Amino acid sequence: MSLALNPRRCLLFVPGSRPERFEKALATDADQVCIDLEDAVPLAEKDAARDSTFAFIAAAPASRSELGFRINAIATDQGKADLRAMVAAGIRPAFVMLPKVEDAGDIQLALSILGANLTPIVAQLESPRAVFESRAIAKAAHGRLQALMFGGFDYAVAARAKPGVSGWAWARGMIAAAAAEAEVGAIDVPSLEIKDVSAVGRETLEVIDIGFTSKSAIHPAQVDAIQRAFLPTTNEVAHAKKVIEAIDAANGAAIAVDGKLVDRPIELAARRMLALATLGLRDALATAA
């Protein structure tokens, strides 16, 4: 799926034990919807939630949202059973999220269970060890890794840190850098704010500056604020067009735009900006609202 059609800016979680909410989650037009079989589902309801999730994925209505699900931790019997059941069911979601990934071995274990099922993987990192291992984790999936996700609240407990900008700064930077090096997505921890959506938008802008390409959501009200934050402004689009026009006119020669050297990363950022602009402009949408 092309960036213009689905840039993967927001991943909305929906509890696997609430199948009546699955279609409503898709109706938000979140770039990605993730049905959660882990934290959101009590132990006694795990099997029923898995059955409901797989049935919905197999017959999901047409939607612009990429639909996937989060298994239980791969190190547990329940997590392994989730993946084996997925293979047996023959479903192929847009992604499968692995929570509590600690090292490259967890990725290799998941790949061995998936076998010929080539569903992309999202690896959720939730501990100091996982953050230290983020580069190895990002490279362990042999092209199958779609994104790294920061599990900030579990990380804060394990790291003896306070959830928030300061307590998460190091881990966020490490994960974003590892994801960028591996050329995969970087998904930020969800905000707990569900009433003040402008605060969700501001937090999203902050993690965009760090290098995150997406932010997760736990409530439909958060989706639009997150996805809007990733859109470029009118000035940003104008500059991106200027960069691309200069590159095209240079025929491979070194160039500078507005006194700054333009290299390959600058070109890629400009092209991504223009692709996002096909979905709208952040300042134009804010004015309309």
N, C-alpha and C positions, 0 to 999 in steps of 0.2 A: 504494500500500500504506500503510495507516494506521500511525501511530507505535506503537500498541499491538501490532500484528502484527509490525512490523519497524522498530525504532528506529535501525538502522544504527549500532550501537555498536562493532562489530569487523569489520574486513575482513581475511580470511585469504588470504594468497598461496599458490599452489600452482604448481610449475614446469610450464610448457607441454610440456616434454619428458618428463614423467612421467604419461602419461594414466591409468596404473593408480591414481594417487592422486586423481584428480578426484572420484570418487564418495565416497571416504573424507573428502575435504575437506567435501563437503556434509553428511556424516554428523555433523560436529562441531556442526551447528546454528549456525555462525557467521552473523551477520546478513547478511554479504556474503562471497562467495568470488570471488577474482580469479585467473584463470589467467594466468600471466605468460609473455609471449612475448619479453620484453626481457632483463634481466640474468640470469635463471635458465636461459636457453637458449643453448648454444654456436652460433656462426654456422652451422656445417655442418648443424645440426638445426632451423634456423628454419622452413623450409618444412614439414617433417614435423610440427613442433609446431603450426603454424598449422592444418594440415589436421585434426589430432587435436582441437584446441580447438574448431574450428567444428563438427565432427561431434558432439562431446559437447554443445555448447550447443544444437544443433538438436534433439537427442533426449534432453535432460537429464531425469532422473527427477524426480518431484514432490519438492519440498523447501521448507522455510521460508526457506532462504538465497537471497538475490538473487545471481545468477550473472553475472559479467562477465569481461572480460579486459583485460590491459595490452598495448598495442601497443609497437613500438619507437619511438624518438623521431620525432616528426612531421617534424622537419627532415631526416631521412634518407630515402633511397629505400626502405629496408626498412619504415619506419613508414608511409609513404604507401601502399606495396603492401599492408600489413596492412589499412588502412581500405578500400582499393579491393576487396580480396578479400572483406571482410566485406559490402560493399554487393552485390557480385556473387553472394555466397552467399545473400543474402536473409535473413540471421539478424538477430534483434533481441534482443541480450542486455540484461540489466537496466542495464548501464552499460558504457562503454569508458573505460579510463584512458589518458591521454596523459602519458607521462613527459617530463621535461626541458622543460616549457613555459617559455619565456623571456618572452613578452609576449603581448598580445592578438592579434597577427598569427598566432601559432601556433594559437590557438583558431579564428580565422576560416578558416585553411587547412583545418583538420580539418572544420569545418562545410561548407565548399565541396565537399569530397570525399564527405562523408556524404550530402549532398543531401537527398532525401526520407526517408532513413532517420533517424528522430528519436530514436535511442538517446541517453540522457543521458550527459554527459561528466563525468569526474573529472579535474581538472588537477593534475599533480604538479609542485611547485615545488622546485627542487634547486640554486639558485644565488642569490647576493646580488641579481643583477639581477632574477630572478624574484620574489624577496620584495619588492623595491622596486615591482615592477609588479603586485603581487597584487591591488590594488583594480581596476585596469583589466582584468586577466585575469578576475576574478570577475564583471565586468559585460559581458564581451565575448560571452557565449554566448547572449544573448537568451532567457533562461529555460531553456536546455538544460543549464546547469551544475548538477550534483548536489552536488559538493563540491570543495574545495581539499585537496590532501594535501601534507604536508611531507616532502620527501626529505632527511632530516637528515644522512645520512652523506656524500652527494655535496656537500651544502651546506657541511659542515664543511671539506672539502678545498678547495673554491673560496673560502671565506671565511677560510681560515687560522685556523680555530677548532677547539677541542677538542670532539668530540661529547659531549653531556651537558647537564645542567641549565644551567650558566652559558654554555657556548658556543652553545647553541640558544635562549637566552631571548628575544633580540630577534626572531629569525625566527619563533619560535612565536607570540609576541605579535602580530606584524604579520599573519601568516596567519590566526590566529583572529579578529582584528578585521575583516579584509577579508571573511572568510567570513560573519561575523555581519552586517556591513553589507549584504551581498548576499543575506542570508537563505538561505545554502546551508550544507552540512555542512563540518566541518573535521576532517580525518583526520590523526592524529599518526604519526610515524615508528615503525617496529616496534622492540621491545626485542630485544636479542640474547640475553637470558637465557631459556633453555628448561628449566632444572632448578628454579630457585627461582621458582615461579609467584607466590608472595606478593610478590616484588619487582616483578613485572610489574603486579600489582594496585596496588601503591603508586605506581608510575610513572604508571599510568592516572589515579589520583585526582589526582595533581599536574597533569596536563594538562587534566583536567576543570575544575580551578580557573582555568586560563588561558582556557578557552572552547572547547576541542576537544569535538566531539560524537562522535568515534570514534577508535579507535586500531587501527593495522594489526598483523597478526600474521604470523610466518613459521613457526610450528609449531602444530599442533593443541592442544598442551598449554597454550598461552597463551590460547586463546579464552575459556574459562569465566572465568578471572580477570579478563580485560578486560571482558567483558559484565556480570559481577557488579558490578564497580566503578561502572558507570553506574547501577545500581539505587539508588533512594532508601532511606534508613533510615526506621524507624517514626516518629521525631520529625519528619523532613522531610515525610513524607506528612501527618502531623497538621497541621503548619503550612500546607502547601499547601491542605488542605481548609478551614482557617480563612480563608485568603485568598479562596478562591473563594466561600465562603459569605458573606463580608462584601461582596464585589463584587456578588453576586446580590441581596443585601438593600439595597444602596445605590441601585439604579436610576439609575446614571450619576453620582451625586454623588461628590465626592472623599472618600476614606476613608483611615484609618490602621489598621494591624494591629500590635499590640504596640509601639505608639509610632512606627512607621515608615510613611511615606507609601507607598501602593500605587499604582503607575502601570502602564501597559500592559506594559512588559518584565517586571515582577514577576508580573503576571497570566499572561503566556505561560509564564514559568518554572514557575509553579505548575501550570498545565495539563499541561505536559510531564512534570512530576514525577508527577502522578496517572496519566498514561498509562503511564509506565514502571512504576509500581507494579502494574499489571495483570500484569506479568511476574514479580513477586516483590519482596521487600525484602532489601536487602543484609545487614542485621544478622540477619534471620531465617535466611537461607541460611547465614551464617557459623556460627550456633549449631547448625544442623542438620548442618553438615560436621564 
